[in-house]
Amino acid sequence: MVDRLSDDSEPSTRIEWLLAALPPLIYALLILLWARNAPFWDDYEAILSRLLVIDGPDGWRTLGESNNEHLVVTTTVAAWLDRYLFGVLDFRHLIWLGNLALLASFTMLSRGLPAVTTALAGVTLFNFSYWEGNLWAMTAVSHYLAILLPLTAFVCLQHGWGLWPAVLAALLSALSQANGMLVWPIGALWLAWERRWADLSVWMIGFGLTLITYRHLSASGAVPQASWMDLGAFFVAFMGGLAGASWPALVLGALVLLAFLVYGVGGDWKYRPVPLLIMLFLLGTAIAATLRRAPFGFEIALSSRYAIISSFMLAALVAGFRPVGRELWWVVGAVLAANIALAAKVYPQLEHRKQRLAMFPSEALVGCVDRYNHPDPVNAARSYEHAVRAGWLALPLPQTRCQDWGLQVLVNPAPQALLVGEAGHIDYRQVFGSRLRLDGWMPLRADDKDVVLYLASSDTPTTRLLRRQPRADISAMLGSDLYYYSGFSLILDFADEASALRASQSICLAVVSHKHPPSLVAGSPEHCRAFLKTGKTT
């Protein structure tokens, strides 16, 4: 199938092409300013721990292990190659690799477009709404390759560049992230539409082999259920995540979905199928993310690392509709100005992150806090230290050892001392089936040790998970970066939904540490004030 290109627009001038290049150039400049050589969140497990396993007797067997529900083979291999080529691992190299994959995706998507259309697609794609992905090594590589590789497969299928390159790109896509598997059914639908039965047979064989590779997904753990309303709101907000706030995201998501329907009905996708195919892939990704993430809270749909789906969907719609006309340069300028305003908006977060990483790895950062976003902070600490001592991670060792630093959760027993007041706050509580989630903050510094969170409830949870969360607002309010991770997210599983609902109305939280007097977490129900005097609920 060959592109049917429009000839009714005037040829683009060199100045227009220079203007079209501005969005990715500004984007690259921001990455140059903010990228840092430091591990962050999943970098400990998906990169450091896996490289240590590769160096050990098990060797490359770690490639068959999942990170959450994903096989992150491409991320692991990219990190190994960086270490092999340069002698040490530099997380900035991985950040650039991922963002170069995003640039390559944009180049493929904008192939054959006039300058003004390319510029409009560029300003919708290259922005800092998804700044976490831009500056987080594991996410940059896995998320952006999981867009480039399916797009490569679709381009190969359309332009006759060869079935086998398309199969290879599809396989690597599935080895980047679980959503990369979606390239197979979408590609199969297109081959069937084209009646390319021989190619379809080979494609389905590759699909089957990839499914066998992903057999571990059945053991990835059960996910709690969410209502249809919650699922729908999450999905729409996810598609509008570029907006970054609840109602704007819902409005933008609805407009994006409406534009997709209009394009599907009246667009020229039969002649230029690549934009439609990648849009189907992005919609499938949003559906999969909704089913897996919606039960854990609506706000996850607005996470900056997921906004790339919304941004790329908008860029694909621009490439699909192919708007032309020099009057569109005013629209390009307005969106570019909005992007610059967005960069200014996230500047405090970027500056705060830069300052924290500049102190890396002091006790307030690697030693105690950042690893608490990891499900196994002790092993994360051990991986970091072993990598430094092995000589292939050119970063300093932590100034203090915080492996024994902990935040313990005790259910129903009275505090060790009577509570003297209120502190912190429960900001958000929500029930998903038999699961209760509480989010808020506690006045805990990074150097607080032996912290105990007392939980009193008429119904005892069967399982519990507590993680500390970043709260730049609390850090600013209390005047110290040591409070940056004073936020918490407490997830409690109960025997049934009725128990979870009762607990949401009656649960009491109290926090005790050696640097802070025993206090009830504000926002607990009114009856919990008795907890202040007796250590017991009524």
Residue pairs with C-beta under 8 A, 6 or more apart in sequence:
1 158
1 159
1 160
1 194
1 271
1 273
2 159
3 111
3 112
3 271
3 272
4 268
4 271
4 272
5 112
6 322
6 324
8 324
9 114
9 324
9 325
10 326
12 20
12 114
12 115
12 116
13 115
16 115
16 116
16 119
16 329
17 115
17 118
19 115
19 119
19 329
19 332
20 115
20 116
20 118
20 119
20 122
22 119
22 122
22 336
23 119
23 122
23 123
23 125
23 126
23 127
23 336
23 339
24 103
24 106
24 122
24 126
26 126
26 339
26 340
27 99
27 126
27 127
27 128
27 134
28 99
30 128
30 134
30 343
31 95
31 96
31 99
31 134
31 135
34 131
34 134
34 135
34 350
34 353
34 354
35 91
35 92
35 95
35 96
35 135
36 91
36 92
36 135
36 353
36 354
36 357
36 358
36 360
37 90
37 91
37 92
37 394
37 395
38 91
38 357
38 360
38 361
38 395
39 47
39 48
39 91
39 137
39 384
40 91
40 136
40 137
40 138
40 370
41 136
41 138
41 370
41 373
41 374
42 67
42 138
42 139
42 374
43 91
43 136
43 137
43 138
44 371
44 374
44 380
44 383
44 384
45 67
45 374
45 376
45 379
45 380
45 383
46 67
46 72
46 75
46 76
46 138
46 142
47 75
47 76
47 79
47 89
47 91
47 94
47 137
47 138
48 380
48 383
48 384
48 387
48 393
49 379
49 380
49 383
50 62
50 63
50 65
50 76
50 79
51 76
51 79
51 80
51 83
51 89
51 387
51 392
52 383
52 386
52 387
52 390
53 59
53 61
53 62
54 60
54 62
54 76
54 80
55 390
62 76
63 71
63 73
63 76
63 77
64 71
64 216
65 216
66 216
66 217
66 220
68 220
69 178
69 217
69 220
69 292
70 142
70 176
70 177
70 178
71 174
71 175
71 176
71 177
71 178
71 213
71 214
71 216
72 138
72 142
72 176
72 177
73 175
73 176
74 141
74 142
74 145
74 172
74 175
74 176
75 94
75 138
75 141
75 142
75 176
78 94
78 97
78 141
79 89
79 94
79 137
82 89
82 90
82 93
82 94
83 89
83 392
86 93
87 392
88 391
88 392
88 393
88 394
89 387
89 392
89 393
90 394
91 137
92 137
94 137
94 138
94 140
94 141
95 134
95 135
95 136
95 137
95 140
97 140
97 141
98 133
98 137
98 139
98 140
98 141
98 142
98 143
98 144
98 145
99 134
99 140
99 144
101 141
101 144
101 145
101 147
101 148
102 125
102 144
102 147
102 148
102 308
104 148
105 144
105 147
105 148
105 151
105 312
106 121
106 122
106 125
106 126
106 315
108 148
108 151
108 152
108 155
108 274
109 121
109 151
109 274
109 275
109 278
109 315
109 316
109 319
110 117
110 118
110 121
110 122
110 319
113 121
113 319
113 322
114 324
116 323
116 324
116 325
116 326
116 328
116 329
116 332
117 318
117 319
117 322
117 323
117 324
117 328
119 329
119 332
120 318
120 323
120 328
120 331
120 332
120 335
121 315
121 318
121 319
122 315
123 332
123 335
123 336
123 339
124 242
124 311
124 314
124 315
124 318
124 335
125 311
125 312
125 314
125 315
126 339
127 242
127 311
127 339
127 342
127 343
128 134
128 339
128 342
128 343
128 346
129 241
129 242
129 243
129 244
129 304
129 307
129 310
129 311
129 342
130 241
130 242
130 304
130 305
130 306
130 307
130 308
130 311
131 304
131 346
131 349
131 350
132 139
132 303
132 304
132 305
133 139
133 140
133 143
133 144
133 304
133 305
133 307
133 308
134 140
135 350
135 353
136 305
139 305
141 176
142 176
142 177
143 177
143 305
143 308
144 308
145 172
145 173
145 176
145 177
146 173
146 176
146 177
146 179
146 180
147 278
147 308
147 312
149 169
149 170
149 172
149 173
149 176
149 180
149 183
150 169
150 170
150 173
150 180
150 182
150 183
150 186
150 278
150 281
151 274
151 278
152 165
152 166
152 169
153 166
153 167
153 169
153 170
153 173
153 183
153 187
154 166
154 183
154 186
154 187
154 190
154 273
154 274
154 277
154 278
154 281
155 161
155 274
156 162
156 163
156 165
156 166
156 169
157 163
157 166
157 187
157 190
157 191
157 199
158 190
158 273
158 274
158 277
163 199
163 202
163 203
166 187
166 203
167 202
167 203
167 206
169 183
170 180
170 183
170 184
170 187
170 203
170 206
170 210
171 206
171 210
172 180
173 180
173 181
173 183
174 180
174 181
174 183
174 184
174 210
174 213
174 214
175 213
178 214
178 217
178 288
179 281
179 284
179 285
179 288
179 289
181 210
181 211
181 214
182 280
182 281
182 284
182 285
182 288
183 281
184 203
184 206
184 207
184 210
185 207
186 277
186 280
186 281
186 284
187 203
187 277
188 200
188 203
188 204
188 207
190 273
190 277
191 197
191 199
191 200
191 203
192 200
223 291
223 292
223 295
224 295
224 296
224 432
224 433
224 434
224 435
224 493
225 295
225 432
225 433
226 234
226 294
226 295
226 432
226 433
230 294
230 295
230 298
230 432
231 290
231 291
231 294
233 250
233 298
234 290
234 293
234 294
234 298
234 300
234 301
235 253
235 286
235 287
235 290
235 294
235 301
236 249
236 250
236 253
236 254
236 257
237 246
237 249
237 250
237 253
237 298
237 301
237 302
238 253
238 286
238 289
238 290
238 301
238 306
238 309
238 310
239 252
239 253
239 256
239 257
239 283
239 286
239 309
239 310
239 313
240 248
240 249
240 250
240 251
240 252
240 253
240 254
240 255
240 256
240 310
241 249
241 253
241 301
241 302
241 303
241 306
241 307
241 309
241 310
242 249
242 252
242 307
242 310
242 311
242 314
243 249
243 251
243 252
243 310
244 302
244 304
244 307
244 342
245 302
246 298
246 302
249 301
249 302
249 310
252 310
253 310
256 310
256 313
256 314
256 317
259 317
259 321
260 279
260 283
260 313
260 317
263 269
263 275
263 276
263 279
263 317
263 320
263 321
264 276
267 276
267 320
267 321
269 275
269 276
269 320
272 320
275 316
275 317
275 319
275 320
276 320
278 312
278 316
279 313
279 316
279 317
279 320
282 309
282 312
282 313
282 316
283 313
285 309
286 309
289 301
289 306
289 309
290 301
293 300
293 301
294 300
294 301
295 432
295 433
295 435
296 432
296 437
296 491
297 428
297 430
297 437
297 439
300 306
304 346
348 472
349 472
352 472
352 475
352 481
352 484
355 481
356 364
356 365
356 481
356 484
357 365
359 365
360 366
360 395
360 396
361 367
361 384
361 395
361 396
361 397
361 398
361 399
362 398
362 399
363 398
363 399
363 400
363 402
363 446
363 447
364 446
364 447
364 481
364 482
364 484
365 446
366 381
366 384
366 398
367 381
367 398
367 399
367 400
367 401
367 402
367 405
367 446
368 402
368 405
368 446
368 447
369 446
369 468
369 484
369 485
370 485
371 377
371 380
371 381
372 407
372 467
372 468
372 485
373 467
373 468
373 469
374 380
377 403
378 403
381 398
381 401
381 402
381 403
382 403
384 393
384 395
384 398
385 397
385 398
387 393
388 395
388 396
388 397
389 397
405 449
405 450
406 449
406 450
406 451
407 444
407 451
407 452
407 453
407 466
407 468
408 450
408 451
408 452
408 453
409 452
409 453
409 455
409 464
409 466
409 490
410 452
410 453
410 454
410 455
411 455
411 456
411 457
411 460
411 461
411 464
412 455
412 456
412 457
412 460
413 454
414 454
414 534
414 535
414 536
415 452
415 454
415 510
415 512
415 518
415 535
416 452
416 512
416 518
417 512
417 518
418 518
418 532
418 533
418 534
418 535
419 510
419 518
419 519
419 520
419 531
419 532
419 533
419 535
420 517
420 518
420 519
420 532
421 517
421 519
421 520
421 532
422 519
422 520
422 521
422 522
422 532
423 442
423 443
423 511
423 516
423 519
423 520
423 521
423 522
424 440
424 441
424 442
424 443
424 486
424 511
424 519
424 521
424 522
425 440
425 441
425 521
425 522
425 523
426 438
426 439
426 440
426 509
426 521
426 522
426 523
426 524
427 439
427 440
427 441
427 523
428 437
428 438
428 439
428 440
429 436
429 437
429 438
429 439
429 504
430 436
430 437
430 504
431 437
431 497
431 500
431 501
431 504
433 497
433 500
434 493
434 494
434 495
434 496
434 497
434 499
434 500
435 491
435 492
435 493
435 494
435 500
436 461
436 491
436 492
436 494
436 500
436 503
436 504
436 507
437 489
437 490
437 491
437 492
438 488
438 489
438 490
438 492
438 507
438 509
439 469
439 487
439 488
439 489
439 490
440 487
440 488
440 521
440 523
441 471
441 474
441 486
441 487
441 488
442 453
442 486
442 488
442 511
442 521
443 478
443 483
443 486
443 511
443 516
443 519
444 451
444 468
444 483
444 485
444 486
444 511
444 513
444 516
445 480
445 482
445 483
445 486
445 515
446 482
446 483
446 484
446 485
447 482
447 515
448 513
448 514
448 515
448 516
449 513
449 514
450 513
450 514
451 511
451 512
451 513
452 511
452 512
452 513
453 466
453 488
453 490
453 509
453 510
453 511
454 508
454 509
454 510
454 511
454 512
455 461
455 464
455 490
455 492
455 507
455 508
455 509
456 507
456 508
456 509
456 510
456 528
456 531
456 536
456 537
457 503
457 506
457 507
457 508
457 537
458 502
458 503
458 506
458 537
459 494
459 495
459 499
459 500
459 502
459 503
461 492
461 493
461 494
461 503
462 493
462 494
462 495
463 492
463 493
464 490
464 491
464 492
464 493
465 490
465 491
466 488
466 489
466 490
466 491
467 488
467 489
468 485
468 486
468 487
468 488
468 489
469 485
469 487
469 488
469 489
470 484
470 485
470 487
471 483
471 484
471 485
471 486
471 487
472 484
474 483
474 484
474 486
474 487
475 481
475 482
475 483
475 484
475 486
478 486
490 509
492 500
492 503
494 500
494 503
505 525
506 525
506 527
506 537
507 524
507 525
508 520
508 524
508 525
508 528
508 531
508 537
509 520
509 521
509 524
510 518
510 519
510 520
510 521
510 531
511 518
511 519
511 521
512 518
512 519
520 528
520 529
520 531
520 532
524 531
527 537
527 538
528 537
530 536
530 537
530 538
531 537
